[in-house]
């Protein structure tokens, strides 16, 4: 499976949207500070993920969620998770 995921920093008001084929392993790398993009914002909470059979579908969805419209949709859909 291919996953898109949303991480929320427990330290700062910061969100990260990513893609992976191994969600558990990728989350552990983020938590361990092994990703330069997310290292300053550790630790994280996994707020949301979606699974796709197709890698291209997952990447297309990730690209959408990184747009302003996609970010607004996520924040509206997950508003209770961000409190």
mmCIF file of the N, C-alpha and C atoms, coordinates in Angstrom:
data_MODEL
# 
_entry.id   MODEL 
# 
loop_
_atom_site.group_PDB 
_atom_site.id 
_atom_site.type_symbol 
_atom_site.label_atom_id 
_atom_site.label_alt_id 
_atom_site.label_comp_id 
_atom_site.label_asym_id 
_atom_site.label_entity_id 
_atom_site.label_seq_id 
_atom_site.pdbx_PDB_ins_code 
_atom_site.Cartn_x 
_atom_site.Cartn_y 
_atom_site.Cartn_z 
_atom_site.occupancy 
_atom_site.B_iso_or_equiv 
_atom_site.pdbx_formal_charge 
_atom_site.auth_seq_id 
_atom_site.auth_comp_id 
_atom_site.auth_asym_id 
_atom_site.auth_atom_id 
_atom_site.pdbx_PDB_model_num 
ATOM 1   N N  . UNK A 1 1  ? 0.840   -1.185 0.000  1.00 0.00 ? 1  UNK A N  1 
ATOM 2   C CA . UNK A 1 1  ? 0.000   0.000  0.000  1.00 0.00 ? 1  UNK A CA 1 
ATOM 3   C C  . UNK A 1 1  ? 0.885   1.248  0.000  1.00 0.00 ? 1  UNK A C  1 
ATOM 4   N N  . UNK A 1 2  ? 0.297   2.333  -0.424 1.00 0.00 ? 2  UNK A N  1 
ATOM 5   C CA . UNK A 1 2  ? 0.966   3.631  -0.458 1.00 0.00 ? 2  UNK A CA 1 
ATOM 6   C C  . UNK A 1 2  ? 0.156   4.589  0.399  1.00 0.00 ? 2  UNK A C  1 
ATOM 7   N N  . UNK A 1 3  ? 0.834   5.346  1.230  1.00 0.00 ? 3  UNK A N  1 
ATOM 8   C CA . UNK A 1 3  ? 0.161   6.171  2.221  1.00 0.00 ? 3  UNK A CA 1 
ATOM 9   C C  . UNK A 1 3  ? 0.519   7.652  2.069  1.00 0.00 ? 3  UNK A C  1 
ATOM 10  N N  . UNK A 1 4  ? -0.458  8.497  2.292  1.00 0.00 ? 4  UNK A N  1 
ATOM 11  C CA . UNK A 1 4  ? -0.188  9.908  2.526  1.00 0.00 ? 4  UNK A CA 1 
ATOM 12  C C  . UNK A 1 4  ? -0.554  10.120 3.985  1.00 0.00 ? 4  UNK A C  1 
ATOM 13  N N  . UNK A 1 5  ? 0.172   11.009 4.642  1.00 0.00 ? 5  UNK A N  1 
ATOM 14  C CA . UNK A 1 5  ? -0.027  11.170 6.077  1.00 0.00 ? 5  UNK A CA 1 
ATOM 15  C C  . UNK A 1 5  ? 0.158   12.624 6.482  1.00 0.00 ? 5  UNK A C  1 
ATOM 16  N N  . UNK A 1 6  ? -0.407  12.958 7.619  1.00 0.00 ? 6  UNK A N  1 
ATOM 17  C CA . UNK A 1 6  ? -0.312  14.303 8.176  1.00 0.00 ? 6  UNK A CA 1 
ATOM 18  C C  . UNK A 1 6  ? 0.238   14.191 9.589  1.00 0.00 ? 6  UNK A C  1 
ATOM 19  N N  . UNK A 1 7  ? 1.340   14.881 9.827  1.00 0.00 ? 7  UNK A N  1 
ATOM 20  C CA . UNK A 1 7  ? 1.945   14.922 11.150 1.00 0.00 ? 7  UNK A CA 1 
ATOM 21  C C  . UNK A 1 7  ? 1.724   16.296 11.758 1.00 0.00 ? 7  UNK A C  1 
ATOM 22  N N  . UNK A 1 8  ? 1.516   16.313 13.062 1.00 0.00 ? 8  UNK A N  1 
ATOM 23  C CA . UNK A 1 8  ? 1.388   17.563 13.805 1.00 0.00 ? 8  UNK A CA 1 
ATOM 24  C C  . UNK A 1 8  ? 2.486   17.582 14.854 1.00 0.00 ? 8  UNK A C  1 
ATOM 25  N N  . UNK A 1 9  ? 3.256   18.662 14.860 1.00 0.00 ? 9  UNK A N  1 
ATOM 26  C CA . UNK A 1 9  ? 4.325   18.802 15.846 1.00 0.00 ? 9  UNK A CA 1 
ATOM 27  C C  . UNK A 1 9  ? 3.717   18.994 17.230 1.00 0.00 ? 9  UNK A C  1 
ATOM 28  N N  . UNK A 1 10 ? 4.268   18.306 18.211 1.00 0.00 ? 10 UNK A N  1 
ATOM 29  C CA . UNK A 1 10 ? 3.828   18.483 19.597 1.00 0.00 ? 10 UNK A CA 1 
ATOM 30  C C  . UNK A 1 10 ? 4.534   19.676 20.238 1.00 0.00 ? 10 UNK A C  1 
ATOM 31  N N  . UNK A 1 11 ? 5.588   20.148 19.580 1.00 0.00 ? 11 UNK A N  1 
ATOM 32  C CA . UNK A 1 11 ? 6.403   21.227 20.109 1.00 0.00 ? 11 UNK A CA 1 
ATOM 33  C C  . UNK A 1 11 ? 5.955   22.606 19.614 1.00 0.00 ? 11 UNK A C  1 
ATOM 34  N N  . UNK A 1 12 ? 5.529   22.684 18.346 1.00 0.00 ? 12 UNK A N  1 
ATOM 35  C CA . UNK A 1 12 ? 5.148   23.950 17.729 1.00 0.00 ? 12 UNK A CA 1 
ATOM 36  C C  . UNK A 1 12 ? 3.870   23.759 16.924 1.00 0.00 ? 12 UNK A C  1 
ATOM 37  N N  . UNK A 1 13 ? 3.291   24.863 16.490 1.00 0.00 ? 13 UNK A N  1 
ATOM 38  C CA . UNK A 1 13 ? 2.102   24.810 15.645 1.00 0.00 ? 13 UNK A CA 1 
ATOM 39  C C  . UNK A 1 13 ? 2.573   24.608 14.201 1.00 0.00 ? 13 UNK A C  1 
ATOM 40  N N  . UNK A 1 14 ? 2.783   23.348 13.817 1.00 0.00 ? 14 UNK A N  1 
ATOM 41  C CA . UNK A 1 14 ? 3.362   23.042 12.519 1.00 0.00 ? 14 UNK A CA 1 
ATOM 42  C C  . UNK A 1 14 ? 2.823   21.705 12.023 1.00 0.00 ? 14 UNK A C  1 
ATOM 43  N N  . UNK A 1 15 ? 2.452   21.651 10.737 1.00 0.00 ? 15 UNK A N  1 
ATOM 44  C CA . UNK A 1 15 ? 1.927   20.439 10.116 1.00 0.00 ? 15 UNK A CA 1 
ATOM 45  C C  . UNK A 1 15 ? 2.831   20.009 8.970  1.00 0.00 ? 15 UNK A C  1 
ATOM 46  N N  . UNK A 1 16 ? 2.906   18.709 8.761  1.00 0.00 ? 16 UNK A N  1 
ATOM 47  C CA . UNK A 1 16 ? 3.711   18.160 7.671  1.00 0.00 ? 16 UNK A CA 1 
ATOM 48  C C  . UNK A 1 16 ? 2.900   17.092 6.948  1.00 0.00 ? 16 UNK A C  1 
ATOM 49  N N  . UNK A 1 17 ? 2.835   17.189 5.632  1.00 0.00 ? 17 UNK A N  1 
ATOM 50  C CA . UNK A 1 17 ? 2.154   16.191 4.810  1.00 0.00 ? 17 UNK A CA 1 
ATOM 51  C C  . UNK A 1 17 ? 3.206   15.429 4.026  1.00 0.00 ? 17 UNK A C  1 
ATOM 52  N N  . UNK A 1 18 ? 3.133   14.106 4.078  1.00 0.00 ? 18 UNK A N  1 
ATOM 53  C CA . UNK A 1 18 ? 4.124   13.286 3.394  1.00 0.00 ? 18 UNK A CA 1 
ATOM 54  C C  . UNK A 1 18 ? 3.515   12.076 2.717  1.00 0.00 ? 18 UNK A C  1 
ATOM 55  N N  . UNK A 1 19 ? 4.387   11.330 2.048  1.00 0.00 ? 19 UNK A N  1 
ATOM 56  C CA . UNK A 1 19 ? 4.016   10.135 1.296  1.00 0.00 ? 19 UNK A CA 1 
ATOM 57  C C  . UNK A 1 19 ? 5.023   9.041  1.614  1.00 0.00 ? 19 UNK A C  1 
ATOM 58  N N  . UNK A 1 20 ? 4.558   7.796  1.700  1.00 0.00 ? 20 UNK A N  1 
ATOM 59  C CA . UNK A 1 20 ? 5.453   6.670  1.928  1.00 0.00 ? 20 UNK A CA 1 
ATOM 60  C C  . UNK A 1 20 ? 4.763   5.354  1.567  1.00 0.00 ? 20 UNK A C  1 
ATOM 61  N N  . UNK A 1 21 ? 5.563   4.328  1.392  1.00 0.00 ? 21 UNK A N  1 
ATOM 62  C CA . UNK A 1 21 ? 4.996   2.992  1.190  1.00 0.00 ? 21 UNK A CA 1 
ATOM 63  C C  . UNK A 1 21 ? 5.082   2.171  2.488  1.00 0.00 ? 21 UNK A C  1 
ATOM 64  N N  . UNK A 1 22 ? 5.787   2.691  3.488  1.00 0.00 ? 22 UNK A N  1 
ATOM 65  C CA . UNK A 1 22 ? 5.902   2.027  4.792  1.00 0.00 ? 22 UNK A CA 1 
ATOM 66  C C  . UNK A 1 22 ? 5.662   3.069  5.887  1.00 0.00 ? 22 UNK A C  1 
ATOM 67  N N  . UNK A 1 23 ? 4.426   3.229  6.282  1.00 0.00 ? 23 UNK A N  1 
ATOM 68  C CA . UNK A 1 23 ? 4.028   4.295  7.205  1.00 0.00 ? 23 UNK A CA 1 
ATOM 69  C C  . UNK A 1 23 ? 4.694   4.162  8.576  1.00 0.00 ? 23 UNK A C  1 
ATOM 70  N N  . UNK A 1 24 ? 4.729   2.975  9.109  1.00 0.00 ? 24 UNK A N  1 
ATOM 71  C CA . UNK A 1 24 ? 5.296   2.771  10.440 1.00 0.00 ? 24 UNK A CA 1 
ATOM 72  C C  . UNK A 1 24 ? 6.784   3.149  10.470 1.00 0.00 ? 24 UNK A C  1 
ATOM 73  N N  . UNK A 1 25 ? 7.524   2.680  9.497  1.00 0.00 ? 25 UNK A N  1 
ATOM 74  C CA . UNK A 1 25 ? 8.952   2.966  9.422  1.00 0.00 ? 25 UNK A CA 1 
ATOM 75  C C  . UNK A 1 25 ? 9.206   4.461  9.205  1.00 0.00 ? 25 UNK A C  1 
ATOM 76  N N  . UNK A 1 26 ? 8.415   5.081  8.337  1.00 0.00 ? 26 UNK A N  1 
ATOM 77  C CA . UNK A 1 26 ? 8.593   6.507  8.039  1.00 0.00 ? 26 UNK A CA 1 
ATOM 78  C C  . UNK A 1 26 ? 8.277   7.356  9.265  1.00 0.00 ? 26 UNK A C  1 
ATOM 79  N N  . UNK A 1 27 ? 7.225   7.004  10.001 1.00 0.00 ? 27 UNK A N  1 
ATOM 80  C CA . UNK A 1 27 ? 6.874   7.744  11.213 1.00 0.00 ? 27 UNK A CA 1 
ATOM 81  C C  . UNK A 1 27 ? 8.011   7.653  12.237 1.00 0.00 ? 27 UNK A C  1 
ATOM 82  N N  . UNK A 1 28 ? 8.599   6.481  12.384 1.00 0.00 ? 28 UNK A N  1 
ATOM 83  C CA . UNK A 1 28 ? 9.712   6.306  13.318 1.00 0.00 ? 28 UNK A CA 1 
ATOM 84  C C  . UNK A 1 28 ? 10.908  7.169  12.913 1.00 0.00 ? 28 UNK A C  1 
ATOM 85  N N  . UNK A 1 29 ? 11.145  7.308  11.612 1.00 0.00 ? 29 UNK A N  1 
ATOM 86  C CA . UNK A 1 29 ? 12.245  8.164  11.145 1.00 0.00 ? 29 UNK A CA 1 
ATOM 87  C C  . UNK A 1 29 ? 11.973  9.629  11.488 1.00 0.00 ? 29 UNK A C  1 
ATOM 88  N N  . UNK A 1 30 ? 10.732  10.062 11.316 1.00 0.00 ? 30 UNK A N  1 
ATOM 89  C CA . UNK A 1 30 ? 10.376  11.434 11.687 1.00 0.00 ? 30 UNK A CA 1 
ATOM 90  C C  . UNK A 1 30 ? 10.556  11.630 13.192 1.00 0.00 ? 30 UNK A C  1 
ATOM 91  N N  . UNK A 1 31 ? 10.095  10.700 13.983 1.00 0.00 ? 31 UNK A N  1 
ATOM 92  C CA . UNK A 1 31 ? 10.190  10.805 15.443 1.00 0.00 ? 31 UNK A CA 1 
ATOM 93  C C  . UNK A 1 31 ? 11.648  10.829 15.905 1.00 0.00 ? 31 UNK A C  1 
ATOM 94  N N  . UNK A 1 32 ? 12.500  10.085 15.209 1.00 0.00 ? 32 UNK A N  1 
ATOM 95  C CA . UNK A 1 32 ? 13.910  9.998  15.583 1.00 0.00 ? 32 UNK A CA 1 
ATOM 96  C C  . UNK A 1 32 ? 14.750  11.155 15.073 1.00 0.00 ? 32 UNK A C  1 
ATOM 97  N N  . UNK A 1 33 ? 14.146  12.073 14.319 1.00 0.00 ? 33 UNK A N  1 
ATOM 98  C CA . UNK A 1 33 ? 14.885  13.221 13.811 1.00 0.00 ? 33 UNK A CA 1 
ATOM 99  C C  . UNK A 1 33 ? 15.769  12.901 12.620 1.00 0.00 ? 33 UNK A C  1 
ATOM 100 N N  . UNK A 1 34 ? 15.452  11.842 11.887 1.00 0.00 ? 34 UNK A N  1 
ATOM 101 C CA . UNK A 1 34 ? 16.262  11.421 10.741 1.00 0.00 ? 34 UNK A CA 1 
ATOM 102 C C  . UNK A 1 34 ? 15.858  12.091 9.437  1.00 0.00 ? 34 UNK A C  1 
ATOM 103 N N  . UNK A 1 35 ? 14.886  12.964 9.477  1.00 0.00 ? 35 UNK A N  1 
ATOM 104 C CA . UNK A 1 35 ? 14.451  13.709 8.300  1.00 0.00 ? 35 UNK A CA 1 
ATOM 105 C C  . UNK A 1 35 ? 14.791  15.178 8.514  1.00 0.00 ? 35 UNK A C  1 
ATOM 106 N N  . UNK A 1 36 ? 15.614  15.744 7.642  1.00 0.00 ? 36 UNK A N  1 
ATOM 107 C CA . UNK A 1 36 ? 16.048  17.133 7.835  1.00 0.00 ? 36 UNK A CA 1 
ATOM 108 C C  . UNK A 1 36 ? 14.882  18.119 7.760  1.00 0.00 ? 36 UNK A C  1 
ATOM 109 N N  . UNK A 1 37 ? 13.849  17.782 7.001  1.00 0.00 ? 37 UNK A N  1 
ATOM 110 C CA . UNK A 1 37 ? 12.700  18.679 6.864  1.00 0.00 ? 37 UNK A CA 1 
ATOM 111 C C  . UNK A 1 37 ? 11.881  18.781 8.153  1.00 0.00 ? 37 UNK A C  1 
ATOM 112 N N  . UNK A 1 38 ? 11.869  17.722 8.939  1.00 0.00 ? 38 UNK A N  1 
ATOM 113 C CA . UNK A 1 38 ? 11.019  17.701 10.135 1.00 0.00 ? 38 UNK A CA 1 
ATOM 114 C C  . UNK A 1 38 ? 11.793  17.690 11.451 1.00 0.00 ? 38 UNK A C  1 
ATOM 115 N N  . UNK A 1 39 ? 13.091  17.514 11.396 1.00 0.00 ? 39 UNK A N  1 
ATOM 116 C CA . UNK A 1 39 ? 13.900  17.382 12.613 1.00 0.00 ? 39 UNK A CA 1 
ATOM 117 C C  . UNK A 1 39 ? 13.665  18.492 13.640 1.00 0.00 ? 39 UNK A C  1 
ATOM 118 N N  . UNK A 1 40 ? 13.595  19.772 13.240 1.00 0.00 ? 40 UNK A N  1 
ATOM 119 C CA . UNK A 1 40 ? 13.411  20.836 14.241 1.00 0.00 ? 40 UNK A CA 1 
ATOM 120 C C  . UNK A 1 40 ? 12.055  20.816 14.948 1.00 0.00 ? 40 UNK A C  1 
ATOM 121 N N  . UNK A 1 41 ? 11.117  20.039 14.436 1.00 0.00 ? 41 UNK A N  1 
ATOM 122 C CA . UNK A 1 41 ? 9.750   20.062 14.957 1.00 0.00 ? 41 UNK A CA 1 
ATOM 123 C C  . UNK A 1 41 ? 9.366   18.804 15.749 1.00 0.00 ? 41 UNK A C  1 
ATOM 124 N N  . UNK A 1 42 ? 10.302  17.904 15.983 1.00 0.00 ? 42 UNK A N  1 
ATOM 125 C CA . UNK A 1 42 ? 10.044  16.681 16.745 1.00 0.00 ? 42 UNK A CA 1 
ATOM 126 C C  . UNK A 1 42 ? 9.630   17.028 18.164 1.00 0.00 ? 42 UNK A C  1 
ATOM 127 N N  . UNK A 1 43 ? 8.848   16.220 18.815 1.00 0.00 ? 43 UNK A N  1 
ATOM 128 C CA . UNK A 1 43 ? 8.171   14.989 18.403 1.00 0.00 ? 43 UNK A CA 1 
ATOM 129 C C  . UNK A 1 43 ? 6.858   15.282 17.676 1.00 0.00 ? 43 UNK A C  1 
ATOM 130 N N  . UNK A 1 44 ? 6.288   14.231 17.084 1.00 0.00 ? 44 UNK A N  1 
ATOM 131 C CA . UNK A 1 44 ? 5.088   14.365 16.280 1.00 0.00 ? 44 UNK A CA 1 
ATOM 132 C C  . UNK A 1 44 ? 3.959   13.475 16.754 1.00 0.00 ? 44 UNK A C  1 
ATOM 133 N N  . UNK A 1 45 ? 2.794   13.856 16.301 1.00 0.00 ? 45 UNK A N  1 
ATOM 134 C CA . UNK A 1 45 ? 1.584   13.064 16.478 1.00 0.00 ? 45 UNK A CA 1 
ATOM 135 C C  . UNK A 1 45 ? 1.075   12.773 15.069 1.00 0.00 ? 45 UNK A C  1 
ATOM 136 N N  . UNK A 1 46 ? 0.768   11.511 14.780 1.00 0.00 ? 46 UNK A N  1 
ATOM 137 C CA . UNK A 1 46 ? 0.169   11.153 13.493 1.00 0.00 ? 46 UNK A CA 1 
ATOM 138 C C  . UNK A 1 46 ? -1.311  11.480 13.590 1.00 0.00 ? 46 UNK A C  1 
ATOM 139 N N  . UNK A 1 47 ? -1.733  12.482 12.830 1.00 0.00 ? 47 UNK A N  1 
ATOM 140 C CA . UNK A 1 47 ? -3.102  12.975 12.925 1.00 0.00 ? 47 UNK A CA 1 
ATOM 141 C C  . UNK A 1 47 ? -4.019  12.283 11.928 1.00 0.00 ? 47 UNK A C  1 
ATOM 142 N N  . UNK A 1 48 ? -3.478  11.934 10.747 1.00 0.00 ? 48 UNK A N  1 
ATOM 143 C CA . UNK A 1 48 ? -4.331  11.469 9.658  1.00 0.00 ? 48 UNK A CA 1 
ATOM 144 C C  . UNK A 1 48 ? -3.484  10.707 8.653  1.00 0.00 ? 48 UNK A C  1 
ATOM 145 N N  . UNK A 1 49 ? -4.078  9.666  8.063  1.00 0.00 ? 49 UNK A N  1 
ATOM 146 C CA . UNK A 1 49 ? -3.445  9.016  6.921  1.00 0.00 ? 49 UNK A CA 1 
ATOM 147 C C  . UNK A 1 49 ? -4.501  8.386  6.030  1.00 0.00 ? 49 UNK A C  1 
ATOM 148 N N  . UNK A 1 50 ? -4.142  8.215  4.774  1.00 0.00 ? 50 UNK A N  1 
ATOM 149 C CA . UNK A 1 50 ? -4.989  7.529  3.798  1.00 0.00 ? 50 UNK A CA 1 
ATOM 150 C C  . UNK A 1 50 ? -4.123  6.512  3.076  1.00 0.00 ? 50 UNK A C  1 
ATOM 151 N N  . UNK A 1 51 ? -4.715  5.378  2.720  1.00 0.00 ? 51 UNK A N  1 
ATOM 152 C CA . UNK A 1 51 ? -3.997  4.323  2.014  1.00 0.00 ? 51 UNK A CA 1 
ATOM 153 C C  . UNK A 1 51 ? -4.508  4.212  0.588  1.00 0.00 ? 51 UNK A C  1 
ATOM 154 N N  . UNK A 1 52 ? -3.590  4.015  -0.333 1.00 0.00 ? 52 UNK A N  1 
ATOM 155 C CA . UNK A 1 52 ? -3.910  3.880  -1.750 1.00 0.00 ? 52 UNK A CA 1 
ATOM 156 C C  . UNK A 1 52 ? -3.191  2.672  -2.322 1.00 0.00 ? 52 UNK A C  1 
ATOM 157 N N  . UNK A 1 53 ? -3.844  2.018  -3.228 1.00 0.00 ? 53 UNK A N  1 
ATOM 158 C CA . UNK A 1 53 ? -3.245  0.893  -3.931 1.00 0.00 ? 53 UNK A CA 1 
ATOM 159 C C  . UNK A 1 53 ? -2.204  1.400  -4.926 1.00 0.00 ? 53 UNK A C  1 
ATOM 160 N N  . UNK A 1 54 ? -2.528  2.486  -5.581 1.00 0.00 ? 54 UNK A N  1 
ATOM 161 C CA . UNK A 1 54 ? -1.672  3.051  -6.618 1.00 0.00 ? 54 UNK A CA 1 
ATOM 162 C C  . UNK A 1 54 ? -0.750  4.134  -6.048 1.00 0.00 ? 54 UNK A C  1 
ATOM 163 N N  . UNK A 1 55 ? 0.520   4.038  -6.368 1.00 0.00 ? 55 UNK A N  1 
ATOM 164 C CA . UNK A 1 55 ? 1.494   5.038  -5.951 1.00 0.00 ? 55 UNK A CA 1 
ATOM 165 C C  . UNK A 1 55 ? 1.151   6.399  -6.557 1.00 0.00 ? 55 UNK A C  1 
ATOM 166 N N  . UNK A 1 56 ? 0.734   6.403  -7.819 1.00 0.00 ? 56 UNK A N  1 
ATOM 167 C CA . UNK A 1 56 ? 0.400   7.655  -8.492 1.00 0.00 ? 56 UNK A CA 1 
ATOM 168 C C  . UNK A 1 56 ? -0.818  8.330  -7.870 1.00 0.00 ? 56 UNK A C  1 
ATOM 169 N N  . UNK A 1 57 ? -1.812  7.548  -7.471 1.00 0.00 ? 57 UNK A N  1 
ATOM 170 C CA . UNK A 1 57 ? -2.983  8.117  -6.798 1.00 0.00 ? 57 UNK A CA 1 
ATOM 171 C C  . UNK A 1 57 ? -2.582  8.768  -5.473 1.00 0.00 ? 57 UNK A C  1 
ATOM 172 N N  . UNK A 1 58 ? -1.706  8.109  -4.724 1.00 0.00 ? 58 UNK A N  1 
ATOM 173 C CA . UNK A 1 58 ? -1.259  8.641  -3.437 1.00 0.00 ? 58 UNK A CA 1 
ATOM 174 C C  . UNK A 1 58 ? -0.479  9.941  -3.637 1.00 0.00 ? 58 UNK A C  1 
ATOM 175 N N  . UNK A 1 59 ? 0.396   9.968  -4.608 1.00 0.00 ? 59 UNK A N  1 
ATOM 176 C CA . UNK A 1 59 ? 1.183   11.176 -4.864 1.00 0.00 ? 59 UNK A CA 1 
ATOM 177 C C  . UNK A 1 59 ? 0.297   12.327 -5.347 1.00 0.00 ? 59 UNK A C  1 
ATOM 178 N N  . UNK A 1 60 ? -0.696  12.012 -6.145 1.00 0.00 ? 60 UNK A N  1 
ATOM 179 C CA . UNK A 1 60 ? -1.638  13.033 -6.623 1.00 0.00 ? 60 UNK A CA 1 
ATOM 180 C C  . UNK A 1 60 ? -2.418  13.620 -5.446 1.00 0.00 ? 60 UNK A C  1 
ATOM 181 N N  . UNK A 1 61 ? -2.836  12.781 -4.532 1.00 0.00 ? 61 UNK A N  1 
ATOM 182 C CA . UNK A 1 61 ? -3.572  13.236 -3.353 1.00 0.00 ? 61 UNK A CA 1 
ATOM 183 C C  . UNK A 1 61 ? -2.679  14.097 -2.452 1.00 0.00 ? 61 UNK A C  1 
ATOM 184 N N  . UNK A 1 62 ? -1.427  13.681 -2.272 1.00 0.00 ? 62 UNK A N  1 
ATOM 185 C CA . UNK A 1 62 ? -0.487  14.465 -1.468 1.00 0.00 ? 62 UNK A CA 1 
ATOM 186 C C  . UNK A 1 62 ? -0.288  15.847 -2.082 1.00 0.00 ? 62 UNK A C  1 
ATOM 187 N N  . UNK A 1 63 ? -0.149  15.896 -3.376 1.00 0.00 ? 63 UNK A N  1 
ATOM 188 C CA . UNK A 1 63 ? 0.043   17.174 -4.066 1.00 0.00 ? 63 UNK A CA 1 
ATOM 189 C C  . UNK A 1 63 ? -1.156  18.092 -3.822 1.00 0.00 ? 63 UNK A C  1 
ATOM 190 N N  . UNK A 1 64 ? -2.371  17.525 -3.881 1.00 0.00 ? 64 UNK A N  1 
ATOM 191 C CA . UNK A 1 64 ? -3.577  18.315 -3.614 1.00 0.00 ? 64 UNK A CA 1 
ATOM 192 C C  . UNK A 1 64 ? -3.600  18.816 -2.174 1.00 0.00 ? 64 UNK A C  1 
ATOM 193 N N  . UNK A 1 65 ? -3.284  17.948 -1.218 1.00 0.00 ? 65 UNK A N  1 
ATOM 194 C CA . UNK A 1 65 ? -3.355  18.327 0.191  1.00 0.00 ? 65 UNK A CA 1 
ATOM 195 C C  . UNK A 1 65 ? -2.330  19.398 0.567  1.00 0.00 ? 65 UNK A C  1 
ATOM 196 N N  . UNK A 1 66 ? -1.322  19.581 -0.257 1.00 0.00 ? 66 UNK A N  1 
ATOM 197 C CA . UNK A 1 66 ? -0.329  20.624 -0.004 1.00 0.00 ? 66 UNK A CA 1 
ATOM 198 C C  . UNK A 1 66 ? -0.747  21.974 -0.588 1.00 0.00 ? 66 UNK A C  1 
ATOM 199 N N  . UNK A 1 67 ? -1.830  22.010 -1.349 1.00 0.00 ? 67 UNK A N  1 
ATOM 200 C CA . UNK A 1 67 ? -2.328  23.286 -1.871 1.00 0.00 ? 67 UNK A CA 1 
ATOM 201 C C  . UNK A 1 67 ? -3.113  23.991 -0.768 1.00 0.00 ? 67 UNK A C  1 
ATOM 202 N N  . UNK A 1 68 ? -3.367  25.275 -0.967 1.00 0.00 ? 68 UNK A N  1 
ATOM 203 C CA . UNK A 1 68 ? -4.158  26.020 0.025  1.00 0.00 ? 68 UNK A CA 1 
ATOM 204 C C  . UNK A 1 68 ? -5.538  25.418 0.200  1.00 0.00 ? 68 UNK A C  1 
ATOM 205 N N  . UNK A 1 69 ? -6.163  25.021 -0.897 1.00 0.00 ? 69 UNK A N  1 
ATOM 206 C CA . UNK A 1 69 ? -7.501  24.421 -0.834 1.00 0.00 ? 69 UNK A CA 1 
ATOM 207 C C  . UNK A 1 69 ? -7.455  23.092 -0.074 1.00 0.00 ? 69 UNK A C  1 
ATOM 208 N N  . UNK A 1 70 ? -6.443  22.284 -0.328 1.00 0.00 ? 70 UNK A N  1 
ATOM 209 C CA . UNK A 1 70 ? -6.295  21.007 0.361  1.00 0.00 ? 70 UNK A CA 1 
ATOM 210 C C  . UNK A 1 70 ? -6.037  21.175 1.846  1.00 0.00 ? 70 UNK A C  1 
ATOM 211 N N  . UNK A 1 71 ? -5.211  22.169 2.205  1.00 0.00 ? 71 UNK A N  1 
ATOM 212 C CA . UNK A 1 71 ? -4.931  22.440 3.615  1.00 0.00 ? 71 UNK A CA 1 
ATOM 213 C C  . UNK A 1 71 ? -6.192  22.885 4.345  1.00 0.00 ? 71 UNK A C  1 
ATOM 214 N N  . UNK A 1 72 ? -6.973  23.741 3.684  1.00 0.00 ? 72 UNK A N  1 
ATOM 215 C CA . UNK A 1 72 ? -8.235  24.188 4.294  1.00 0.00 ? 72 UNK A CA 1 
ATOM 216 C C  . UNK A 1 72 ? -9.180  23.015 4.505  1.00 0.00 ? 72 UNK A C  1 
ATOM 217 N N  . UNK A 1 73 ? -9.271  22.130 3.510  1.00 0.00 ? 73 UNK A N  1 
ATOM 218 C CA . UNK A 1 73 ? -10.152 20.963 3.615  1.00 0.00 ? 73 UNK A CA 1 
ATOM 219 C C  . UNK A 1 73 ? -9.724  20.063 4.777  1.00 0.00 ? 73 UNK A C  1 
ATOM 220 N N  . UNK A 1 74 ? -8.418  19.816 4.908  1.00 0.00 ? 74 UNK A N  1 
ATOM 221 C CA . UNK A 1 74 ? -7.918  18.988 6.008  1.00 0.00 ? 74 UNK A CA 1 
ATOM 222 C C  . UNK A 1 74 ? -8.214  19.625 7.367  1.00 0.00 ? 74 UNK A C  1 
ATOM 223 N N  . UNK A 1 75 ? -7.957  20.919 7.479  1.00 0.00 ? 75 UNK A N  1 
ATOM 224 C CA . UNK A 1 75 ? -8.187  21.598 8.754  1.00 0.00 ? 75 UNK A CA 1 
ATOM 225 C C  . UNK A 1 75 ? -9.660  21.604 9.138  1.00 0.00 ? 75 UNK A C  1 
ATOM 226 N N  . UNK A 1 76 ? -10.527 21.720 8.147  1.00 0.00 ? 76 UNK A N  1 
ATOM 227 C CA . UNK A 1 76 ? -11.965 21.668 8.411  1.00 0.00 ? 76 UNK A CA 1 
ATOM 228 C C  . UNK A 1 76 ? -12.381 20.251 8.812  1.00 0.00 ? 76 UNK A C  1 
ATOM 229 N N  . UNK A 1 77 ? -11.897 19.271 8.080  1.00 0.00 ? 77 UNK A N  1 
ATOM 230 C CA . UNK A 1 77 ? -12.255 17.881 8.331  1.00 0.00 ? 77 UNK A CA 1 
ATOM 231 C C  . UNK A 1 77 ? -11.720 17.391 9.687  1.00 0.00 ? 77 UNK A C  1 
ATOM 232 N N  . UNK A 1 78 ? -10.545 17.888 10.087 1.00 0.00 ? 78 UNK A N  1 
ATOM 233 C CA . UNK A 1 78 ? -9.890  17.410 11.301 1.00 0.00 ? 78 UNK A CA 1 
ATOM 234 C C  . UNK A 1 78 ? -9.867  18.467 12.396 1.00 0.00 ? 78 UNK A C  1 
ATOM 235 N N  . UNK A 1 79 ? -10.816 19.374 12.396 1.00 0.00 ? 79 UNK A N  1 
ATOM 236 C CA . UNK A 1 79 ? -10.775 20.507 13.322 1.00 0.00 ? 79 UNK A CA 1 
ATOM 237 C C  . UNK A 1 79 ? -10.727 20.078 14.792 1.00 0.00 ? 79 UNK A C  1 
ATOM 238 N N  . UNK A 1 80 ? -11.354 18.992 15.170 1.00 0.00 ? 80 UNK A N  1 
ATOM 239 C CA . UNK A 1 80 ? -11.314 18.539 16.565 1.00 0.00 ? 80 UNK A CA 1 
ATOM 240 C C  . UNK A 1 80 ? -9.941  17.968 16.928 1.00 0.00 ? 80 UNK A C  1 
ATOM 241 N N  . UNK A 1 81 ? -9.224  17.454 15.949 1.00 0.00 ? 81 UNK A N  1 
ATOM 242 C CA . UNK A 1 81 ? -7.888  16.918 16.195 1.00 0.00 ? 81 UNK A CA 1 
ATOM 243 C C  . UNK A 1 81 ? -6.867  18.014 16.427 1.00 0.00 ? 81 UNK A C  1 
ATOM 244 N N  . UNK A 1 82 ? -7.164  19.214 15.988 1.00 0.00 ? 82 UNK A N  1 
ATOM 245 C CA . UNK A 1 82 ? -6.217  20.321 16.109 1.00 0.00 ? 82 UNK A CA 1 
ATOM 246 C C  . UNK A 1 82 ? -6.441  21.171 17.349 1.00 0.00 ? 82 UNK A C  1 
ATOM 247 N N  . UNK A 1 83 ? -7.386  20.810 18.180 1.00 0.00 ? 83 UNK A N  1 
ATOM 248 C CA . UNK A 1 83 ? -7.664  21.584 19.402 1.00 0.00 ? 83 UNK A CA 1 
ATOM 249 C C  . UNK A 1 83 ? -6.638  21.291 20.460 1.00 0.00 ? 83 UNK A C  1 
# 
